[in-house]
Amino acid sequence: MIKACLFDLDGVVLDTEPLYTLFWHDMGNKYRPDVPDFEYVIKGQTLVQIYDKYFAGEETMQKEITDLLNEYEHNMSYDYIVGFEHFVKELRNKGLKTAVVTSSNLEKMQNVYKRHPEFKGYFDEILTSEDFTESKPSPDCYLKAAAYFGVLPEECVVFEDSFNGLRSGIASGARVIGLATTNSVAEIEAYTKEVISNYEGFTLSDD
């Protein structure tokens, strides 16, 4: 029986992945032109993971990128994935618990709240990078979300779009539904057979 739905943020609740692709494309061209398709290579990784792997010891460069990213996120549009608002309202009407489980930090979330004053009302809990000791693909974040609600991971449905996020949800033991907003349906089906393009017309079954 489903008791909680746990949502990643970018590419799952908010249609921001194309915007991040543009940002990291520019960063790749400027700082790591030696890495082809940098914006896709780093997809699904946290900022700390990106810095550790591609900018280790480059404190000045890291600060420049962080400042640019903060400015970019401050001015970014945060449109919902098609059908999400209706879908999450239906979940809450059914009495299901809902949570955001994201690698985004609190500073970024403040930008989301300013753009969407109603955002917090869609969720019982919002867990950010500050709440976790391990990043996706570790299941840590989803295990903590399930524990917060006092339910088993098997009683949760995880909604994810990135490969690391899909791995995280699967490793937690939860049912995982993939969104083909960042990667193709075929690529996501390697992780889960439940794949949707958006929430329009989608109803969550107990199967």
Helices and strands as residue ranges (DSSP letters): E 4-7, H 17-31, H 38-41, H 47-54, H 59-75, H 84-93, E 97-101, H 106-115, G 119-122, E 125-127, G 129-131, H 140-149, G 153-155, E 156-160, H 163-172, E 175-179, H 185-188, E 195-196
